Amino acid sequence: AGETSKFAGVDWTPSSTGSPILPGIIGSIDCKVEAVHETGDHLFVIGRVHDMSHADDVDNAMVFFRGKVAAVDMPTA
């Protein structure tokens, strides 16, 4: 099974490198994995950025910090 098989039945479009981009997202960073390092019980993945995008009409963003998810208001230009 291909890497994108987990997205079967989900609406998505391919990025410039073929990675899935889901509709309605506020931003994406398209990377290719350059290196993976074991750090204790985690993997530290280093990626080379090939493309980035973001929505201009976003009022807040979701962040994950210390095990919790929260909304953060975005500054106005």
N, C-alpha and C positions, 0 to 999 in steps of 0.2 A: 504494500500500500504506500502511496506517495505521501509526502509531508502534508499536503493540503487535504488528504482524505478526511481528516477530522472536521473539515469545513463542509462536508457533503450535506446538501440540503439547507445551507446557510447562504444568504445573499452576500456576495463579496465581489470585489474587483481585484485583479492582480496589480501589484506595484511594478516598478520598472525592473525589479529582479524576480518578480513572480510571487512575492509574499502576499498573503491575503490582506486586503484593506476592507474593513467593515463599514457599511453605510452609517452616517450620523456621527462619526467620530470627530473629536475636536482637533486631533492632530495625529501625525504618524511619523515615525523615523524608520526608514528602510535600511537595514544593515545586512551585511554578510559577516558571519562569525569568523574572526581572525584567530582567536585563541580562547582556550578554556582552562582555568586553573582551579584546582581543588583548594578551598579555604575552610578547613574544619569540616562541618557537615553541609557546606554550601558549595556551589560552583560559581566562580567569578568569570563571567563571559565578556570578552572584549570584541566589539564589532566595528567594522569599517562602514561609516555612513555613506550611502549611495544617493539618498534622496530624503527630503523632509517636506512636510506640508502642515498647514494649520488653518483652522477656520477663523475668519475675521469677526464673526458675529457672536462671540462667546462672552457671556456675562460672568461665569464662574468656572472653576476647574475642580476636579476631584483629585485629592492627594491621599496617599497612604503613608502614615507616619506612626511609629511605635505601635503597630498592630491595629490601628484604627483608620477608617476612611472618613474624610471630611470634605466639605465644599469650601473653596476659597474664592472670595470675590476677586475678580480681575481688575486691575487699575484701568481707568479710562484714559484714552489718548488725549 
